Amino acid sequence: MRIKKLLGAVAVVLALAASTTACGSRPGAAPASGGADASGALVGISMPTQTSERWIADGKNVSESLTKLGYKTDLQYANDDIPTQVSQIENMLTKGAKSLIVAAIDGTTLTDVLAKAKEQNVKVIAYDRLINGTPNVDYYTTFDNYEVGVQQATSLLTGLGLLDADGKKVEGKGPFNVELFAGSPDDNNANFFWTGAMDTLKPYLDAGTLKVPSGQTKFEQAAILRWQAATAQKRMEDILTAAYGSGKKLDGVLSPYDGLSIGIISALTSTGGYAKDKLPVVTGQDAEKGSVKSIIAGEQYSTIFKDTRKLGEQAVKMVDASLKGQQPEINDDKTYNNKVKVVPAYLLKSVVVTKDNYKQELIDAGYYTEADVK
């Protein structure tokens, strides 16, 4: 009887131990997303296009950083085609990706494929572009995009001489003729850029210090689908023909992206007849090599430098923490509402770059070499 009781007690202990072990690896749980050992896990990296040098560099940086931490990566570019991006993400999930880093082409079109990611307990990091309309995005890393818009507008005002180098208002100047460009309407960031810029320019527009001869002052009129340079060039050409045909001078152009700035400058030098050394003040964003060269040459006035090395580093930290069952660092839990939830975010800072400070901000910081921009 004693032996039977002893064996019974041992059986109970073994059963409890087995039950506890089973709870720790219950069906449907993702081993890599909840434990300390995530080594060798596959991370899918979905980038929107290879037509911009910025996205090529981002993808390369993120992939290399994850590889150094021991992860496997699947880096794909969708060439600005939404069905291609959806298909690529589906393939990443089929291959067993445990986390996804997604820079969406259209932030509203990934609902179904991210529902599949959720079913597989895959952590989703929205990269620089917010993914809208789904609860299945876990974190977001980007720059302070409203502030980017403020910086673009401020650099336009500085270039026109309405603000001095310290950002103080200069009285008695103007009025100046300007035209306004916005980013792609399917990119959530474009609205932040536009809002930040227009909030900054509004007092000058209201006072008549700035005028928009085309009359196109609404986001819908200024937006350039898919951020295409050719589309921006065509719009600038049409504006020049319609609103500046009588010899009226254009003094400045608010451009939210270097790729658009290149198209705008092409229109100004061809249809507009402006000499390259006497162009209107043209802004930009992303500090792409071609535009930095243009700034050095005195053509484009400014760009907004967003150190994408730091952006990629933050995305990698978010993936690494998530896959190890830790809480990724965030510094904003209020701003980025994707119409279903407020997505926890980490925001980085950006810098205005002109001919005066490009060496300090880009060369000395190791982002480019002198040879890159000559």
C-alpha positions as CSV (number, residue, x, y, z in Angstrom):
1,M,0.0,0.0,0.0
2,R,2.8,2.4,0.9
3,I,4.5,1.7,-2.4
4,K,1.3,2.3,-4.3
5,K,0.8,5.6,-2.5
6,L,4.4,6.7,-3.3
7,L,4.0,5.8,-7.0
8,G,0.7,7.7,-7.1
9,A,2.3,10.8,-5.6
10,V,5.2,10.6,-8.2
11,A,2.7,10.3,-11.0
12,V,0.8,13.5,-9.8
13,V,4.1,15.4,-9.7
14,L,5.1,14.3,-13.1
15,A,1.6,15.2,-14.5
16,L,1.9,18.7,-13.0
17,A,5.3,19.1,-14.5
18,A,4.1,18.0,-17.9
19,S,1.1,20.4,-17.7
20,T,3.4,23.3,-16.8
21,T,5.7,22.5,-19.7
22,A,2.8,22.3,-22.1
23,C,1.5,25.7,-21.0
24,G,4.9,27.2,-21.8
25,S,4.7,26.0,-25.4
26,R,1.0,25.9,-26.0
27,P,-0.2,25.3,-29.6
28,G,-0.3,28.6,-31.5
29,A,2.4,30.3,-29.5
30,A,5.3,31.7,-31.5
31,P,8.5,30.3,-30.0
32,A,10.7,33.1,-31.2
33,S,8.4,36.0,-30.2
34,G,8.0,35.0,-26.6
35,G,11.3,33.5,-25.5
36,A,14.8,34.7,-24.8
37,D,16.3,32.7,-27.7
38,A,15.3,34.0,-31.1
39,S,18.6,33.2,-32.8
40,G,18.2,32.2,-36.5
41,A,14.6,33.5,-36.8
42,L,13.6,34.8,-40.2
43,V,12.6,38.5,-40.5
44,G,10.8,39.8,-43.6
45,I,11.8,43.3,-44.8
46,S,9.3,44.8,-47.3
47,M,10.5,48.0,-48.9
48,P,8.3,50.0,-51.4
49,T,10.6,50.7,-54.3
50,Q,14.1,50.7,-55.7
51,T,13.5,53.9,-57.7
52,S,14.7,56.0,-54.7
53,E,18.3,55.5,-53.5
54,R,17.0,56.1,-50.0
55,W,14.9,52.9,-49.9
56,I,17.8,50.8,-51.3
57,A,20.1,52.1,-48.5
58,D,17.4,51.5,-45.9
59,G,16.8,47.9,-46.9
60,K,20.5,47.1,-47.1
61,N,21.2,48.7,-43.6
62,V,18.3,46.9,-41.9
63,S,19.1,43.5,-43.5
64,E,22.8,43.7,-42.6
65,S,22.1,44.8,-39.0
66,L,19.7,41.9,-38.4
67,T,22.2,39.5,-39.9
68,K,24.9,40.7,-37.5
69,L,22.5,39.8,-34.6
70,G,22.1,36.3,-35.9
71,Y,18.7,36.6,-37.7
72,K,17.9,35.5,-41.2
73,T,16.4,38.1,-43.5
74,D,14.2,38.2,-46.6
75,L,14.5,41.6,-48.2
76,Q,12.1,42.5,-51.0
77,Y,11.3,45.6,-53.0
78,A,7.8,45.9,-54.5
79,N,8.5,48.5,-57.3
80,D,5.6,50.7,-56.1
81,D,3.1,48.0,-57.0
82,I,0.6,47.2,-54.3
83,P,-0.3,43.6,-55.3
84,T,3.4,42.8,-55.5
85,Q,4.0,44.0,-52.0
86,V,1.1,42.0,-50.7
87,S,2.3,38.9,-52.5
88,Q,5.9,39.4,-51.2
89,I,4.7,39.7,-47.6
90,E,2.5,36.5,-48.0
91,N,5.6,34.7,-49.2
92,M,7.6,35.9,-46.2
93,L,4.9,34.4,-43.9
94,T,4.8,31.2,-45.9
95,K,8.6,30.9,-45.4
96,G,8.0,31.2,-41.6
97,A,9.0,34.8,-40.9
98,K,8.6,35.6,-37.2
99,S,8.6,39.4,-37.6
100,L,8.0,41.8,-40.4
101,I,9.4,45.3,-41.1
102,V,7.1,47.0,-43.6
103,A,7.5,50.3,-45.4
104,A,4.1,50.3,-47.1
105,I,3.4,51.6,-50.6
106,D,-0.2,52.3,-49.6
107,G,-0.8,52.2,-45.9
108,T,-4.4,51.1,-46.3
109,T,-4.0,48.0,-48.4
110,L,-2.3,45.5,-46.1
111,T,-5.3,44.6,-43.8
112,D,-5.8,41.0,-45.0
113,V,-2.2,40.0,-45.2
114,L,-1.5,41.4,-41.8
115,A,-4.4,39.5,-40.4
116,K,-2.6,36.3,-41.5
117,A,0.6,37.6,-39.8
118,K,-1.4,38.0,-36.6
119,E,-2.7,34.4,-36.9
120,Q,0.9,33.3,-37.0
121,N,1.9,35.5,-34.0
122,V,4.2,37.6,-36.2
123,K,5.2,41.0,-34.9
124,V,4.8,43.8,-37.4
125,I,6.9,47.0,-37.4
126,A,5.7,49.8,-39.6
127,Y,8.8,51.4,-41.0
128,D,8.7,55.2,-41.7
129,R,5.2,54.9,-43.2
130,L,2.2,54.2,-40.9
131,I,0.1,51.2,-41.8
132,N,-3.6,52.2,-41.5
133,G,-6.9,50.5,-41.0
134,T,-5.7,47.4,-39.1
135,P,-5.1,46.5,-35.5
136,N,-2.3,44.1,-36.6
137,V,0.6,46.5,-36.5
138,D,2.5,46.4,-33.3
139,Y,5.0,49.3,-33.5
140,Y,6.0,52.2,-35.7
141,T,9.3,53.9,-36.1
142,T,9.7,57.1,-38.0
143,F,10.8,60.7,-37.8
144,D,8.7,63.5,-36.4
145,N,6.9,64.1,-39.7
146,Y,5.0,67.1,-38.6
147,E,8.3,68.7,-37.6
148,V,9.8,67.8,-41.0
149,G,7.0,69.8,-42.6
150,V,7.8,72.7,-40.3
151,Q,11.4,72.5,-41.2
152,Q,10.7,72.5,-45.0
153,A,8.5,75.6,-44.7
154,T,11.0,77.3,-42.4
155,S,13.8,76.7,-44.9
156,L,11.6,78.1,-47.6
157,L,11.1,81.3,-45.5
158,T,14.8,81.5,-44.7
159,G,15.7,81.1,-48.4
160,L,13.3,83.9,-49.3
161,G,14.8,86.1,-46.6
162,L,11.6,86.3,-44.5
163,L,13.5,84.6,-41.6
164,D,17.1,85.2,-40.7
165,A,19.6,82.5,-39.8
166,D,18.3,82.4,-36.2
167,G,14.7,81.9,-37.3
168,K,13.7,85.5,-36.5
169,K,11.2,87.3,-38.7
170,V,12.6,89.9,-41.1
171,E,10.2,92.8,-41.7
172,G,9.6,94.7,-44.9
173,K,10.3,91.9,-47.4
174,G,7.9,90.5,-50.0
175,P,5.4,89.8,-51.4
176,F,6.8,86.6,-52.9
177,N,5.2,84.2,-55.4
178,V,5.4,80.6,-54.3
179,E,4.0,77.2,-55.4
180,L,3.2,74.3,-53.2
181,F,3.8,70.6,-53.7
182,A,2.7,67.7,-51.5
183,G,3.6,64.0,-51.3
184,S,1.6,60.9,-52.3
185,P,-1.9,60.9,-50.9
186,D,-1.7,57.2,-50.1
187,D,1.4,57.9,-47.8
188,N,0.3,58.8,-44.3
189,N,3.5,60.9,-43.9
190,A,2.5,63.2,-46.7
191,N,-0.3,64.6,-44.7
192,F,2.0,65.3,-41.7
193,F,4.5,67.0,-43.9
194,W,1.8,69.2,-45.5
195,T,0.1,70.1,-42.2
196,G,3.4,71.1,-40.6
197,A,4.4,73.2,-43.6
198,M,1.0,74.9,-44.0
199,D,0.7,75.7,-40.3
200,T,4.1,77.4,-40.7
201,L,3.3,79.3,-43.9
202,K,-0.3,80.3,-43.1
203,P,0.5,83.6,-41.3
204,Y,2.5,84.7,-44.3
205,L,-0.2,83.6,-46.8
206,D,-2.9,85.3,-44.7
207,A,-0.9,88.5,-44.6
208,G,-0.2,88.5,-48.3
209,T,3.5,88.2,-47.8
210,L,3.4,85.0,-49.7
211,K,1.1,84.5,-52.7
212,V,0.2,81.4,-54.7
213,P,-0.5,82.6,-58.3
214,S,-1.8,79.2,-59.4
215,G,-4.4,79.3,-56.6
216,Q,-3.6,75.6,-55.8
217,T,-3.4,75.7,-52.0
218,K,-5.2,72.4,-51.1
219,F,-3.5,69.1,-50.4
220,E,-5.5,67.4,-53.1
221,Q,-4.3,69.9,-55.7
222,A,-0.7,69.7,-54.6
223,A,-0.3,66.0,-54.0
224,I,2.0,63.9,-56.3
225,L,0.9,60.2,-56.5
226,R,3.7,57.8,-55.6
227,W,6.1,60.7,-55.2
228,Q,7.0,60.5,-59.0
229,A,9.5,63.1,-60.3
230,A,7.9,63.0,-63.8
231,T,4.5,63.8,-62.3
232,A,5.9,66.7,-60.4
233,Q,7.7,68.0,-63.4
234,K,4.5,67.9,-65.5
235,R,2.5,69.8,-62.8
236,M,5.2,72.4,-62.5
237,E,5.2,72.9,-66.3
238,D,1.4,73.3,-66.3
239,I,1.6,75.8,-63.5
240,L,4.3,77.8,-65.2
241,T,2.3,77.9,-68.5
242,A,-1.0,78.8,-66.8
243,A,0.1,81.3,-64.1
244,Y,3.4,82.6,-65.1
245,G,3.1,83.0,-68.9
246,S,3.0,86.9,-68.7
247,G,6.5,87.0,-67.2
248,K,5.5,86.8,-63.6
249,K,8.4,85.7,-61.4
250,L,8.3,82.6,-59.2
251,D,10.3,83.0,-56.1
252,G,10.0,79.7,-54.2
253,V,8.6,76.2,-54.3
254,L,7.7,74.1,-51.3
255,S,8.8,70.5,-52.3
256,P,8.5,67.7,-49.8
257,Y,11.0,65.3,-51.4
258,D,14.2,65.5,-53.3
259,G,12.9,63.3,-56.1
260,L,10.1,65.8,-56.7
261,S,12.6,68.7,-56.4
262,I,14.6,67.3,-59.3
263,G,11.5,67.2,-61.5
264,I,10.5,70.7,-60.4
265,I,13.9,72.1,-61.2
266,S,13.8,70.4,-64.6
267,A,10.5,72.2,-65.4
268,L,11.9,75.5,-64.1
269,T,15.0,75.4,-66.4
270,S,13.1,74.2,-69.5
271,T,9.5,75.5,-69.5
272,G,10.2,78.3,-67.0
273,G,13.5,79.4,-68.7
274,Y,15.3,80.0,-65.4
275,A,19.1,79.8,-65.4
276,K,20.5,77.2,-63.0
277,D,22.2,79.9,-60.9
278,K,19.0,82.0,-60.6
279,L,16.4,79.4,-59.7
280,P,13.6,80.0,-57.2
281,V,14.2,78.7,-53.6
282,V,13.4,75.0,-53.8
283,T,13.1,72.8,-50.7
284,G,13.4,69.0,-50.5
285,Q,13.8,66.0,-48.2
286,D,15.9,62.9,-47.7
287,A,19.4,64.3,-48.7
288,E,19.7,62.1,-51.7
289,K,23.1,62.4,-53.4
290,G,21.8,64.0,-56.6
291,S,20.0,66.7,-54.6
292,V,23.0,67.3,-52.3
293,K,25.1,67.9,-55.4
294,S,22.4,70.3,-56.6
295,I,22.5,72.1,-53.3
296,I,26.3,72.4,-53.5
297,A,25.9,73.8,-57.0
298,G,23.5,76.5,-55.8
299,E,20.4,75.0,-57.6
300,Q,18.2,73.3,-54.9
301,Y,18.2,75.4,-51.8
302,S,17.6,72.9,-49.0
303,T,16.8,69.4,-48.0
304,I,15.7,67.7,-44.8
305,F,18.2,65.1,-43.7
306,K,16.7,62.1,-41.9
307,D,19.5,59.8,-40.8
308,T,18.0,56.5,-42.0
309,R,20.9,54.6,-40.3
310,K,19.3,55.6,-37.0
311,L,15.8,54.7,-38.3
312,G,17.0,51.3,-39.4
313,E,18.8,50.8,-36.0
314,Q,15.5,51.6,-34.2
315,A,13.6,49.1,-36.3
316,V,16.1,46.4,-35.7
317,K,16.0,47.1,-31.9
318,M,12.2,46.8,-32.0
319,V,12.4,43.4,-33.8
320,D,15.1,42.1,-31.5
321,A,13.2,43.1,-28.4
322,S,9.9,41.7,-29.7
323,L,11.3,38.4,-30.7
324,K,13.0,38.0,-27.3
325,G,9.7,38.7,-25.5
326,Q,10.8,42.2,-24.3
327,Q,9.0,45.5,-24.6
328,P,10.5,47.7,-27.4
329,E,11.4,51.3,-26.5
330,I,8.9,53.9,-27.6
331,N,8.7,57.7,-27.1
332,D,5.2,58.4,-28.5
333,D,1.9,56.7,-27.6
334,K,-0.5,59.4,-28.7
335,T,0.2,60.8,-32.2
336,Y,-0.1,58.0,-34.7
337,N,-3.7,56.8,-34.8
338,N,-4.2,54.4,-37.8
339,K,-8.0,54.7,-37.6
340,V,-8.2,51.5,-35.6
341,K,-5.6,52.0,-32.8
342,V,-2.9,54.4,-31.7
343,V,0.3,52.6,-32.8
344,P,3.2,52.9,-30.2
345,A,6.0,54.8,-32.0
346,Y,9.6,55.8,-31.7
347,L,10.2,59.2,-33.3
348,L,13.6,60.4,-34.5
349,K,14.8,64.0,-35.2
350,S,15.6,65.5,-38.6
351,V,17.9,68.4,-39.7
352,V,17.6,71.1,-42.3
353,V,20.6,70.9,-44.7
354,T,21.8,73.7,-47.0
355,K,25.0,74.6,-48.7
356,D,26.2,76.2,-45.5
357,N,26.1,73.1,-43.3
358,Y,26.1,70.0,-45.6
359,K,29.7,69.2,-44.7
360,Q,29.0,69.1,-41.0
361,E,25.7,67.2,-41.2
362,L,26.5,64.7,-44.0
363,I,30.2,64.4,-44.5
364,D,31.5,64.8,-40.9
365,A,28.8,62.5,-39.7
366,G,30.0,59.8,-42.0
367,Y,26.7,59.6,-44.0
368,Y,28.5,60.5,-47.2
369,T,32.1,61.0,-48.3
370,E,33.2,64.1,-50.2
371,A,33.5,61.9,-53.3
372,D,29.9,60.9,-53.0
373,V,28.6,64.4,-53.6
374,K,31.1,65.8,-56.0
